[in-house]
Amino acid sequence: MSFLVIHTDPLHADFSHELAELAALDVEFRPLQVRTEEEVTAACADAHALLVTYATVGRRALAAMPRLKIVVRTGVGYDSLDVQAATERKVMVANVPDYCVSDLAEHTMALLLAWWRRIVELDRQVRAEGWGRPIKPVYRLEGKTLGILGMGRMGQAVAARARGFGLKLLGCDPHIPRHVFDALGVASVELEVLLRASDIVTVHALLNAETRWSICERTLRLMKPTAVIVNTARGGAIKTEDLVQAIFARAKGSNRTLRDDEIWDLVKRADA
């Protein structure tokens, strides 16, 4: 049997690049559309290598693939892969750490500007009412403080772009050396200092046990009531229930705790 490479859940249909790379090898390439661990377990038992977009590859799936040598996540984050279980089975795990760095940094700045300058709100008003009535306040971005949570490639790219807007830059990442912060004009601070001082917080950390729910009830209480969060990392960096509670409390001037059904009703409406 030739070496079998399975792409679990590609988002494209043209595999000419993959086939060109594998042409010189005795390799079979098989694209599928499986995402859950149950689907991966059933469909990929004979794989020697996996390319993974969003599929979950956990301990059970790994145990069902005795020939597996490597799993490659075709992006930066690898929280859908059980790295510990793969290590135990001597299966290599790889990612693509420079995937879409510029795209994400530009998108982060686009979201930041759209919110801070009230672009969406103004667009809706003009479409509904025509030109004329001002929306106030709209604040100047220059001189505000941007806190960057996660100073890897993504956070560094955002810092480089944000500096041009005249923002004061704070960063938090215990895994990045100080000279990287200094080169970008970013002050290296602890998380609590960043949250207390920032007018805008952008999130770029990988999702793992250390970073999951970095933004939660405790840390939200540290932030300015007017602060903005832009999360272009994994959703699990923010505890959604706590965020909804905080938004509700600040909007209503209330300390009342929402019931679970109220929280998820607000979450569903936010996601709609």
Secondary structure by P-SEA (a helix, b strand, c coil): ccbbbbbcccccccaaaaaaaaccccbbbbbbbcccaaaaaaccccccbbbbccccccaaaaaacccccccccccccccccaaaaaaaacbbbbbbcccaaaaaaaaaaaaaaaaaaaaaaaaaaaaccccccccccccccccbbbbbccccaaaaaaaaaaaaaccbbbbbbccccaaaaaaacbbbbcaaaaaacccbbbbbccccccccccccaaaaaaccccbbbbbcccccccaaaaaaaaaaaaaacccccccaaaaaaaaaaaac
